Amino acid sequence: MTHKLIELPYGADALAPVISAETIAYHHGKHLKGYVDTLNKLIAGTEFENMTLGEIVKKAEGKMYNQAGQVLNHNLYFLQFCGKNGGGKPSGKLAAAIDKKWGSFEKFQEAFNNACTGLFGSGWAWLAADEKGELSIESCPNAGSPYRAGLNPLMCCDVWEHAYYLSYQNRRADHVKDFWSIILWSEIEKRYEECPKY
């Protein structure tokens, strides 16, 4: 199958100032597109040609794993945002699971922020769920994903510098703090309800 660049369900400037239109243009329109195009070239004529992204991420190694991992990660990343109605707190089963694990949403936020700012170099911080629905925060370098470890990725923060540098320069912590204001919790709740999904 041919993998395609996802279409964003919001305008390029909808997430500003947290994620600027210029960042969207580079991050989605050029950076993610590059991963998609390279992945399609790599899988052509191989055993991976008809696999889903998730199947490739689980089985591939090296460059193919990196490309597939970054496509899957970025798809989850870009589809978890909402400019107008973002932010706030989760509800329902996800909120209950967060309270059970961390005691409160605020303590979860603190732990997640620490995972984002504490990850050395480039990578991702994740909220993930296991097969029982129990939550964890995972820090993954480079193209890493909790999916590779058998977990279900729910929410992520991209802490590669290209995700925030045009607006925040080296101030990763400030970007992470503002990141919460554009999260579309209904999407994260849906992912949690549908585990396992990918």
Phi, psi and chi 1 to 4 in degrees:
 res  aa     phi    psi   chi1   chi2   chi3   chi4
   1 MET       -  153.3   69.7  177.6   67.3      -
   2 THR   -96.2  125.6  -60.7      -      -      -
   3 HIS   -85.2  141.9  -60.5  -80.0      -      -
   4 LYS  -119.5  151.7  -63.2 -179.4  179.2  179.9
   5 LEU   -66.0  125.7  179.1   67.9      -      -
   6 ILE   -66.0  147.3   58.6  164.7      -      -
   7 GLU   -87.8  137.0  -67.4 -174.4   13.4      -
   8 LEU   -81.9  136.0  -59.7  179.9      -      -
   9 PRO   -84.6   21.4   31.0  -35.0      -      -
  10 TYR  -151.4  161.5   43.5   78.0      -      -
  11 GLY   -71.6  161.5      -      -      -      -
  12 ALA   -60.6  -27.6      -      -      -      -
  13 ASP  -100.7    7.2   60.9  -10.2      -      -
  14 ALA   -68.5  -24.7      -      -      -      -
  15 LEU  -100.6    0.9  -52.8  179.6      -      -
  16 ALA   -67.7  146.9      -      -      -      -
  17 PRO   -89.8   -0.4   34.2  -36.6      -      -
  18 VAL   -64.6  -46.7 -178.4      -      -      -
  19 ILE  -128.1  111.3  -59.4  176.4      -      -
  20 SER   -74.4  162.4   67.8      -      -      -
  21 ALA   -60.3  -36.3      -      -      -      -
  22 GLU   -65.1  -40.8 -174.3 -180.0   14.6      -
  23 THR   -65.0  -42.8  -63.2      -      -      -
  24 ILE   -58.2  -43.8  -70.6  -72.8      -      -
  25 ALA   -59.5  -42.3      -      -      -      -
  26 TYR   -80.1  -46.8  -79.2   99.8      -      -
  27 HIS   -69.6  -46.6 -163.4 -177.5      -      -
  28 HIS   -87.1  -52.0  173.5  -94.3      -      -
  29 GLY   -71.3  -26.4      -      -      -      -
  30 LYS  -116.9  -51.3  -63.2 -177.2 -177.0  -64.8
  31 HIS   -68.0  -55.9 -166.6   81.9      -      -
  32 LEU   -63.9  -40.2  176.6   53.0      -      -
  33 LYS   -58.1  -37.5 -174.9  178.4 -175.5  -58.4
  34 GLY   -62.3  -41.6      -      -      -      -
  35 TYR   -63.2  -44.0  -74.6  129.8      -      -
  36 VAL   -62.0  -47.1  172.8      -      -      -
  37 ASP   -63.7  -42.3  -69.0  -14.0      -      -
  38 THR   -67.2  -41.1  -58.8      -      -      -
  39 LEU   -59.6  -46.2  176.6   63.1      -      -
  40 ASN   -60.5  -36.5  -76.0  -36.5      -      -
  41 LYS   -68.3  -40.5  -69.1  176.7 -176.7  176.6
  42 LEU   -69.0  -35.9  -70.0  174.3      -      -
  43 ILE   -84.4  -14.7   63.5  174.6      -      -
  44 ALA   -57.4  124.2      -      -      -      -
  45 GLY    76.7   10.8      -      -      -      -
  46 THR  -113.0  175.7   73.2      -      -      -
  47 GLU   -65.0  -15.9   63.1  178.7  -56.2      -
  48 PHE   -88.5   -4.6  -60.3   97.4      -      -
  49 GLU   -58.4  -35.1 -167.9  168.9   29.3      -
  50 ASN  -109.9   15.6  -64.7  -49.3      -      -
  51 MET   -87.6  154.9  -69.2 -175.8 -177.3      -
  52 THR   -73.1  167.3   65.1      -      -      -
  53 LEU   -57.2  -44.7  -83.4  174.6      -      -
  54 GLY   -59.8  -42.0      -      -      -      -
  55 GLU   -64.5  -40.2  -70.5  169.7  -24.5      -
  56 ILE   -64.9  -44.6  -62.1  172.1      -      -
  57 VAL   -59.8  -37.7  168.2      -      -      -
  58 LYS   -71.9  -31.3  -78.7 -172.7  172.9 -179.6
  59 LYS  -108.4  -26.0  -63.3  179.3 -179.8 -179.9
  60 ALA   -79.5  163.6      -      -      -      -
  61 GLU  -133.7  166.9  -61.6  -65.7  -20.5      -
  62 GLY    61.4 -139.1      -      -      -      -
  63 LYS   -61.1  -39.1 -174.0  173.6 -177.2  178.7
  64 MET   -65.5  -41.2 -171.3  178.9  -64.7      -
  65 TYR   -61.2  -44.8  163.9   72.1      -      -
  66 ASN   -61.0  -43.4  -72.9  -29.2      -      -
  67 GLN   -66.8  -48.4  -57.5  -58.6  -50.1      -
  68 ALA   -64.0  -41.5      -      -      -      -
  69 GLY   -61.3  -42.8      -      -      -      -
  70 GLN   -69.8  -33.9  -73.0  -69.8   62.9      -
  71 VAL   -65.4  -48.5  173.6      -      -      -
  72 LEU   -61.7  -45.8  179.7   58.2      -      -
  73 ASN   -59.6  -46.6  -68.7   -2.4      -      -
  74 HIS   -69.0  -34.5  -78.4   89.1      -      -
  75 ASN   -59.8  -46.9  -72.5   -5.4      -      -
  76 LEU   -63.4  -41.1  -68.4  166.8      -      -
  77 TYR   -61.5  -55.3  173.7   77.5      -      -
  78 PHE   -69.0  -27.4  -77.8  116.7      -      -
  79 LEU   -86.6    2.1  -64.7  177.1      -      -
  80 GLN   -99.3    6.9   70.8 -176.6   -1.9      -
  81 PHE  -110.3  156.9  -64.3  130.8      -      -
  82 CYS  -153.7  125.8  177.9      -      -      -
  83 GLY   -76.0  -45.3      -      -      -      -
  84 LYS   -81.9  -41.7  -69.0 -176.4  178.6  178.7
  85 ASN  -116.2   27.0  -61.0  -52.0      -      -
  86 GLY   -81.5  171.3      -      -      -      -
  87 GLY    88.1 -162.1      -      -      -      -
  88 GLY    78.7 -147.9      -      -      -      -
  89 LYS  -132.5  156.8  -62.3 -179.1 -179.9 -178.9
  90 PRO   -71.5  167.9   27.5  -34.8      -      -
  91 SER  -134.6 -179.4   59.6      -      -      -
  92 GLY    63.4 -143.2      -      -      -      -
  93 LYS   -63.3  -36.1  -67.7 -178.7  179.5  179.3
  94 LEU   -65.8  -44.0  178.7   59.8      -      -
  95 ALA   -61.4  -41.0      -      -      -      -
  96 ALA   -64.5  -40.3      -      -      -      -
  97 ALA   -67.2  -37.3      -      -      -      -
  98 ILE   -64.5  -45.8  -72.8  173.6      -      -
  99 ASP   -62.0  -39.7  -73.2  -14.9      -      -
 100 LYS   -63.4  -41.2  178.5 -177.8  176.0 -177.2
 101 LYS   -78.8  -45.1  176.5   71.2  175.9 -175.8
 102 TRP  -113.4   -8.7  -71.1  -78.9      -      -
 103 GLY    94.3  -29.1      -      -      -      -
 104 SER  -166.7  161.3   69.8      -      -      -
 105 PHE   -63.6  -38.0  177.6   71.7      -      -
 106 GLU   -63.7  -38.5  -69.9   71.9   22.5      -
 107 LYS   -70.4  -35.1  -71.4 -178.9  179.6  178.1
 108 PHE   -62.7  -47.0  156.6   65.3      -      -
 109 GLN   -56.0  -45.1  -86.7 -170.7  -51.3      -
 110 GLU   -60.8  -44.6 -178.7 -179.4   -1.9      -
 111 ALA   -66.0  -39.9      -      -      -      -
 112 PHE   -67.2  -43.4 -168.9   88.4      -      -
 113 ASN   -59.4  -40.9  -71.3   -7.5      -      -
 114 ASN   -63.9  -36.9  -72.2  -20.4      -      -
 115 ALA   -65.3  -38.6      -      -      -      -
 116 CYS   -66.9  -47.8  -67.7      -      -      -
 117 THR   -80.6  -21.7   56.5      -      -      -
 118 GLY   -87.3  -11.5      -      -      -      -
 119 LEU   -74.7  119.5 -177.9   62.3      -      -
 120 PHE   -76.1  133.1 -179.5   77.6      -      -
 121 GLY    76.0 -145.1      -      -      -      -
 122 SER   -98.6  148.5  -60.1      -      -      -
 123 GLY   161.8 -153.9      -      -      -      -
 124 TRP  -140.4  144.5  -59.0   79.7      -      -
 125 ALA  -110.6  138.9      -      -      -      -
 126 TRP  -130.8  145.7  -64.3   90.0      -      -
 127 LEU   -98.4  125.5  172.5   64.6      -      -
 128 ALA  -133.7  162.4      -      -      -      -
 129 ALA  -131.5  142.7      -      -      -      -
 130 ASP   -88.4 -173.3   66.2   14.3      -      -
 131 GLU   -68.1  -15.6   69.8  -79.9   -0.5      -
 132 LYS   -94.8   -1.6  -63.8  179.3 -179.1  178.1
 133 GLY    86.2    6.9      -      -      -      -
 134 GLU   -80.0  136.7  -65.3 -177.6    4.9      -
 135 LEU   -92.2  156.3  -59.2  175.7      -      -
 136 SER  -153.6  159.5   62.2      -      -      -
 137 ILE  -106.5  126.9  -66.2  172.0      -      -
 138 GLU  -119.8  135.5  -52.3  -67.2  -30.4      -
 139 SER  -107.2  123.6  -64.9      -      -      -
 140 CYS  -126.7  122.1  -59.3      -      -      -
 141 PRO   -73.6  156.0   27.5  -34.1      -      -
 142 ASN    55.8 -117.8  -58.4  -41.2      -      -
 143 ALA   -97.5   14.5      -      -      -      -
 144 GLY   -62.9  150.4      -      -      -      -
 145 SER  -145.7  143.2  164.4      -      -      -
 146 PRO   -63.8  -18.4   18.5  -28.9      -      -
 147 TYR   -59.8  -34.8 -173.1   67.3      -      -
 148 ARG   -62.4  -28.6 -179.9   90.0  162.9 -173.8
 149 ALA   -95.5   11.5      -      -      -      -
 150 GLY    85.5   12.0      -      -      -      -
 151 LEU   -99.8  162.6  -61.0  172.8      -      -
 152 ASN  -100.4  113.9  -66.4  -77.5      -      -
 153 PRO   -72.6  129.8   23.5  -28.8      -      -
 154 LEU  -109.2  -46.1  -55.9  177.4      -      -
 155 MET  -145.7  146.3 -177.0 -173.7   82.6      -
 156 CYS  -144.5  154.5   58.0      -      -      -
 157 CYS  -121.6  121.8 -174.2      -      -      -
 158 ASP   -80.8  115.1 -174.0  -14.8      -      -
 159 VAL  -109.6   19.6  -65.4      -      -      -
 160 TRP   -66.3  143.2  -74.0   65.3      -      -
 161 GLU   -60.8  -29.9  -74.0 -171.8  -20.5      -
 162 HIS   -64.9  -17.6   60.8 -110.5      -      -
 163 ALA   -74.6  -20.9      -      -      -      -
 164 TYR  -141.6   -7.2   59.7   87.6      -      -
 165 TYR   -68.0  -32.5 -152.5   84.4      -      -
 166 LEU   -62.4  -32.1  -69.7  177.4      -      -
 167 SER  -102.4  -31.3  -63.5      -      -      -
 168 TYR  -114.0   -3.8  -69.3   82.7      -      -
 169 GLN    51.1 -125.1  -71.5   76.9   51.2      -
 170 ASN   -91.6   11.0   64.5  -30.3      -      -
 171 ARG   -89.8   68.0  -65.4  177.2  -70.8  112.2
 172 ARG   -58.3  -42.9 -179.5 -168.5  -69.5 -172.7
 173 ALA   -60.5  -37.7      -      -      -      -
 174 ASP   -67.0  -39.8  -71.7  -15.8      -      -
 175 HIS   -64.1  -44.0  173.8   68.2      -      -
 176 VAL   -61.6  -40.2  171.1      -      -      -
 177 LYS   -62.1  -41.2  179.6 -172.9   68.2  172.4
 178 ASP   -78.7  -23.8  -66.0  -17.4      -      -
 179 PHE   -51.7  -35.8  157.4   89.8      -      -
 180 TRP   -63.9  -24.3  -63.8   98.2      -      -
 181 SER   -75.2  -10.5   68.0      -      -      -
 182 ILE  -116.6    5.9   56.8  172.2      -      -
 183 ILE   -70.3  132.0  -69.1  -67.2      -      -
 184 LEU   -96.0   93.3  179.5   61.7      -      -
 185 TRP   -64.1  -27.4  -76.6  109.4      -      -
 186 SER   -62.9  -32.7   60.4      -      -      -
 187 GLU   -70.2  -42.4  172.5   64.0   20.9      -
 188 ILE   -66.3  -40.8  -47.7  -56.0      -      -
 189 GLU   -62.0  -40.2  -68.8  162.4   11.3      -
 190 LYS   -63.0  -43.3  179.5 -178.1  175.9 -175.4
 191 ARG   -60.9  -40.0  -67.0  174.9 -174.2  178.3
 192 TYR   -66.1  -42.5 -175.6   61.2      -      -
 193 GLU   -63.4  -31.5  -66.6  -79.9  -10.1      -
 194 GLU   -96.2    5.8  -66.5  178.7   -6.8      -
 195 CYS   -59.8  142.6  -70.9      -      -      -
 196 PRO   -77.3  148.1   30.0  -33.6      -      -
 197 LYS  -125.5  -43.2  177.6 -179.7  177.2 -177.5
 198 TYR   -88.2      -  -60.5   99.7      -      -
